[in-house]
Amino acid sequence: MLDSWNRVLRSTNRGETWTDLRISQTLGVAPLTLGGGLTPPFALWVGTTNGLYTSTDAGATWQYASGYVPDMGITVAFEDPAILWSSGMLGSYSGVIRSTDRGLNWGQAGLGISDFGSLGYHILIHPRYTNTLYALVWGRRGVVSLYRGQSPGLWSPITSPIVGNPFPAPSLLGLALNASDGTLWAGGVNGALLYSPNPLDLVNPVVWQEATVFGPGYYAQPLAWGAGPSLYITLHRYTVQDGVPNYPHTGAAFLRSDDRGRTWRQLVLP
């Protein structure tokens, strides 16, 4: 994981202990974005102000990949680790982008997404149906949209977990998919953590249900589902004035749930 101090940390025991990969010391520059492949060679990707770097030995050594660095983290295709997805600017275009040569070259991949120049994108690939992708977009008009797509970048809107503007919230709203039951997880307004039981449904509208609600002044940002299965989130806290969340970000906690959000354990980073 990439923490708020721009450290890439690794845990092999579900977040109980962590190792700092010390990428800033190795590369001489801090990582700004992070991504990783879930199939061999299990490559890690970091974006820096000096370019895009990749590692195939769990961060022991790094190779320069490209001078172009996407705005958000890298999502690696399951079927071909040379295919990378992210978001960024290419000339006058701003939106979903795709590389088929390990980040050397990038092209537009956002056909069907109407709100370009958006604040943040989160791109997720379904682990079982690997040609199905999801993009959660916080548009420049303040509206959150969710798209379902397929390679090479054809998208259609589906029901968003958030109606209206979620402000205040992190620009990367977060999205996670539980491979064991196929549910899709996202944050909602007033600190809600939501899940959809039917994100693949092509006939009926995608629906969202509450797993837990942390309350006004919080935003639950799903990070990933992992072994267990366990859900990992960052819970952001904002100032509340007269019952209304205000902008100042007053802290965050890294949490794990082993029972689909009913109870939570705070994980301590070094």
C-alpha positions in Angstrom: 0.0 0.0 0.0 1.0 3.6 -0.5 0.5 5.7 2.6 0.1 9.4 3.1 3.9 9.8 3.8 4.6 8.4 0.3 5.9 5.1 1.6 5.1 1.8 -0.1 4.5 -0.7 2.7 4.1 -4.5 2.4 2.4 -6.9 4.8 2.3 -10.7 4.6 0.0 -11.2 7.7 -3.1 -9.2 6.8 -1.8 -5.9 8.0 -0.6 -6.9 11.5 3.0 -5.9 10.7 4.5 -3.9 7.9 7.8 -3.5 6.0 8.8 -0.3 4.3 10.1 -1.0 0.8 12.1 2.3 1.1 11.4 3.2 -2.5 12.3 6.9 -1.9 15.8 5.8 -0.9 16.2 3.4 -3.8 14.9 5.7 -6.6 15.9 9.0 -5.0 12.4 10.3 -5.4 9.1 9.6 -3.6 6.4 7.4 -5.2 3.2 9.3 -5.9 1.0 6.5 -7.3 1.0 2.7 -7.0 -0.3 -0.4 -8.7 0.3 -4.1 -8.9 -0.4 -7.2 -10.9 -2.2 -10.2 -9.3 -0.9 -12.7 -11.8 2.7 -13.6 -12.7 5.1 -11.8 -12.7 3.2 -9.9 -10.0 4.8 -6.7 -11.1 4.6 -3.5 -8.9 4.3 -0.1 -10.5 5.0 3.3 -9.0 4.7 6.7 -10.6 7.2 9.4 -9.5 8.1 12.9 -10.7 11.0 11.2 -12.6 8.8 8.7 -14.4 7.1 5.4 -14.2 9.0 2.4 -12.6 8.3 -1.3 -12.3 9.6 -4.2 -10.1 9.1 -7.9 -10.6 10.9 -8.9 -7.4 8.6 -7.5 -4.7 10.3 -4.1 -4.7 13.9 -5.3 -4.3 15.0 -3.7 -7.6 13.3 -1.3 -9.9 13.4 -0.6 -13.7 12.5 2.6 -15.5 9.5 2.0 -17.7 8.4 5.4 -19.1 8.6 9.1 -18.8 4.8 9.3 -18.8 3.2 9.0 -15.4 -0.6 8.6 -15.2 -2.6 10.7 -12.7 -3.9 7.7 -10.7 -2.6 4.3 -9.8 -2.0 1.5 -12.3 -4.5 -1.3 -12.7 -2.9 -4.4 -14.4 -4.8 -6.8 -16.6 -5.2 -10.3 -15.4 -4.8 -12.0 -18.7 -1.8 -9.9 -19.9 0.6 -8.1 -17.5 1.7 -5.8 -20.4 -1.8 -4.2 -20.4 -2.1 -1.3 -17.9 -5.1 0.9 -17.1 -5.2 4.2 -15.4 -6.4 7.8 -16.0 -4.5 10.9 -17.2 -4.1 13.6 -19.8 -3.1 12.9 -23.4 -3.0 16.2 -25.2 -6.5 17.7 -24.9 -8.0 14.4 -23.7 -8.4 13.7 -20.0 -9.9 10.4 -18.9 -9.3 6.6 -18.9 -6.1 5.6 -20.6 -4.6 2.2 -21.5 -1.2 0.9 -22.4 -0.5 -2.4 -24.1 3.3 -2.3 -23.8 4.0 -2.1 -20.1 3.6 1.7 -19.9 5.8 2.8 -22.7 2.9 4.2 -24.8 -0.6 5.2 -23.7 -3.8 5.7 -25.6 -7.4 6.9 -25.0 -9.7 4.3 -23.5 -12.7 6.2 -22.3 -15.3 5.8 -25.0 -18.7 6.2 -23.4 -17.6 8.2 -20.3 -19.2 11.6 -20.8 -17.6 13.7 -18.0 -13.9 14.2 -18.9 -11.4 16.2 -17.0 -12.8 14.7 -13.8 -11.3 14.9 -10.3 -10.6 11.2 -9.9 -11.0 7.8 -11.5 -10.8 4.4 -9.8 -10.5 1.5 -12.3 -11.1 -2.1 -11.3 -11.0 -5.3 -13.2 -13.3 -8.2 -12.3 -11.0 -11.1 -11.2 -13.3 -13.8 -12.6 -14.7 -12.1 -15.7 -11.4 -10.4 -16.7 -12.8 -8.5 -19.6 -15.3 -6.6 -17.3 -14.0 -3.4 -15.8 -15.5 -0.8 -13.5 -14.6 2.9 -13.4 -15.8 5.2 -10.6 -15.6 8.8 -11.7 -15.9 11.9 -9.7 -16.8 14.4 -12.4 -15.7 18.0 -12.7 -19.4 19.0 -12.1 -19.3 17.3 -8.7 -21.4 14.3 -9.8 -20.2 10.7 -9.2 -20.8 8.2 -12.0 -20.1 4.5 -12.2 -19.3 2.8 -15.5 -19.0 -0.8 -16.5 -16.7 -1.5 -19.5 -14.7 -3.9 -21.5 -11.4 -3.8 -23.4 -10.2 -1.8 -25.2 -12.2 0.8 -23.4 -15.9 0.8 -24.2 -18.0 2.0 -21.2 -21.7 2.2 -20.3 -23.2 3.9 -17.1 -24.6 1.8 -14.3 -26.2 2.8 -11.0 -23.8 4.9 -9.0 -23.3 4.3 -5.2 -23.5 8.1 -4.7 -26.3 10.4 -5.8 -25.1 14.0 -6.0 -21.8 15.4 -4.8 -20.0 13.4 -2.0 -17.9 16.5 -0.9 -16.0 16.3 1.3 -14.3 13.1 0.3 -10.9 12.0 -1.1 -10.5 12.5 -4.9 -10.0 8.8 -5.3 -13.3 7.5 -3.9 -12.4 3.9 -3.7 -13.8 0.7 -5.2 -13.3 -3.0 -4.2 -14.6 -6.3 -5.5 -15.1 -9.4 -3.4 -14.0 -12.3 -5.6 -15.6 -14.9 -3.3 -19.2 -13.7 -3.8 -18.9 -11.1 -6.7 -20.1 -8.1 -4.7 -18.8 -4.7 -5.5 -18.0 -2.3 -2.7 -18.0 1.6 -2.6 -18.3 4.5 -0.2 -21.5 6.5 0.1 -22.7 9.7 1.7 -22.8 10.2 5.5 -20.1 7.7 6.1 -22.0 4.8 4.5 -20.1 1.7 3.2 -22.2 0.2 0.4 -22.1 -3.0 -1.6 -23.8 -4.2 -4.8 -24.9 -7.8 -5.1 -25.4 -7.6 -8.8 -22.7 -5.6 -10.5 -22.6 -7.9 -13.5 -26.4 -7.8 -14.2 -27.0 -6.7 -17.8 -30.9 -6.9 -17.5 -31.8 -5.3 -14.2 -30.5 -2.1 -12.6 -27.4 -2.5 -10.4 -28.6 -2.0 -6.8 -26.7 -0.8 -3.7 -27.2 -1.9 0.0 -25.7 -0.6 3.2 -23.1 -2.8 4.9 -22.4 -0.2 7.7 -22.7 3.5 8.3 -20.0 5.5 10.2 -22.1 8.7 10.3 -21.7 12.3 9.0 -18.2 13.6 8.9 -16.8 10.3 7.7 -16.0 8.8 4.3 -15.3 5.1 3.9 -12.8 4.5 1.1 -12.7 0.8 0.1 -9.1 -0.2 -0.9 -9.2 -4.0 -1.5 -10.6 -7.4 -0.6 -7.8 -9.8 0.5 -7.3 -13.2 1.9 -9.7 -14.2 4.6 -11.7 -12.8 2.9 -11.1 -9.5 4.5 -12.0 -6.0 3.4 -9.5 -3.1 3.8 -10.7 0.5 3.9 -9.4 4.0 4.8 -11.9 5.8 7.0 -11.5 9.6 6.4 -12.7 12.0 9.0 -13.8 15.6 8.3 -14.8 18.5 10.5 -18.5 18.7 11.2 -20.1 22.2 11.8 -23.8 22.5 12.7 -24.3 18.9 11.7 -22.9 19.3 8.2 -19.4 17.9 7.2 -17.0 20.7 6.3 -13.8 20.5 4.2 -11.0 20.3 6.7 -9.6 16.7 6.8 -9.0 15.9 10.4 -7.6 12.4 10.2 -7.9 8.9 8.8 -7.7 5.3 10.0 -6.7 2.1 8.2 -9.3 -0.6 9.0 -9.9 -4.3 8.3 -13.1 -6.2 8.5 -13.3 -10.0 8.5 -17.1 -10.1 8.6 -18.3 -8.0 5.7 -18.3 -4.7 7.6 -20.1 -5.7 10.8 -16.9 -5.2 13.0 -13.6 -3.5 12.3 -10.0 -3.7 13.5 -7.7 -0.7 13.2 -4.4 -1.6 11.6 -1.4 0.4 12.8 1.2 1.5 10.2 4.8 2.0 11.2 
